Amino acid sequence: MLGEIVTLQRGFDLPKRNWKSGNVPIVSSSGVIGTHNQAPITGPGVVTGRYGTIGQVFFINEDFWPHNTTLFVSDFKGNNPLFISFLLKTIDFHTYSGKSGVPGVNRNDLHEITVQCPPLKEQEAITAVLSDTDNLLAALDRLIAKKRDVKTAVMQQLLTGEVRVGEGGNGRWETATIEDLEKSGLARLSRGKVISKQDIARVPGDFPIYSSSVKNDGVFGHYGEFMFDEEMITWSVDGGGHFFYRPKHKFSVTNVCGYMRLDNSKLDYRFLAAQLQLLHSRLNFDYQTKAHPSVIRKAYTISIPNLDEQRAIATILSDMDAEIAALEARRAKTQAIKQGMMQELLTGRTRLL
């Protein structure tokens, strides 16, 4: 039983008005929420949510204050604290939520969970393996963040003409609003159509549906029918305002998503999507209500070099995106490997003797 391995205890109340200036982390059910000048618990420690956010487990190296929204390990009973943090991450706390008639989890219920715990030497060997994997994940996170920062700086230089590239890199840049581009026949804006969950259930399939989401590349779901099979720019109308370059493929666009077609003999889709995204990051619009095509037409004044330079800029940014995507794929694979290792090592299926 878990209660034979560790003792869980409820954290301590600490209203924000009582926080004092200090370096002691205050750990809530969702993580560190602030600092204080007193530490009732000596680190290292392990904390999980009692109510509110349930299921996250935090390993704290230093002395800390566990908030009353948490349960913390008050007695490790001779076990390795870091091993215990990994072990608790294998428990589905949501299964035990509300079991005692209250929202959240009860420590007495958790103490009754059946778990497997190896000898201390094997615990230390397991934590060494999993910690190495965590260190690799952290290194990948830092590298991905650095690459994104570099891309942001490069976008600023290339999309404003500060740095010139390509064979046409000495030509003059023109400025125009999206409305100007429409009037000259270089761009056409529209919105998608309503696609309900019932529609998706009725015609299941693999073609992506782009919506107002800015997560998951804007994918709302997948459908058995498609509206387009062409290169395009889409953006979130009702939330976020982000612009996405869509290469040629079969897809659909919902009514909360705008889409833009271009004359690709004069404008490069990848370049214009990047230019619009840079402007989006600078403009302070209420995108919940104001990213309608009628607003986009007038709000964005873009700078446009000749087509050769547009393509050169787009290629540089696409190569950087590909590098970031490769790192993200490597991180996802490493995370999946870690999950598999945890299943093997923390259940005793694979032993480290």
Sequence and secondary structure as in RCSB ss.txt:
>XXXX:A:sequence
MLGEIVTLQRGFDLPKRNWKSGNVPIVSSSGVIGTHNQAPITGPGVVTGRYGTIGQVFFINEDFWPHNTTLFVSD
FKGNNPLFISFLLKTIDFHTYSGKSGVPGVNRNDLHEITVQCPPLKEQEAITAVLSDTDNLLAALDRLIAKKRDV
KTAVMQQLLTGEVRVGEGGNGRWETATIEDLEKSGLARLSRGKVISKQDIARVPGDFPIYSSSVKNDGVFGHYGE
FMFDEEMITWSVDGGGHFFYRPKHKFSVTNVCGYMRLDNSKLDYRFLAAQLQLLHSRLNFDYQTKAHPSVIRKAY
TISIPNLDEQRAIATILSDMDAEIAALEARRAKTQAIKQGMMQELLTGRTRLL
>XXXX:A:secstr
 HHHH EEEE B   GGG  SSSEEEEETTEEEEEES  SB SSEEEEESSSS S EEEE S BEEBTTEEEEEE
 TTS HHHHHHHHTTS GGGGTTTTSSSS  HHHHHT       HHHHHHHHHHHHHHHHHHHHHHHHHHHHHHH
HHHHHHHHTTTSS  STTTTS  EEEEHHHHHHTTSEEEEE B   HHHHHHS  SEEEE S  SGGGEEEEESS
 SEEEEEEEEESSS   EEEEEEEEEEEBTTEEEEEE TTT  HHHHHHHHHHHHHH    HHHH SHHHHHHH 
EEEE  HHHHHHHHHHHHHHHHHHHHHHHHHHHHHHHHHHHHHHHTTTSS   
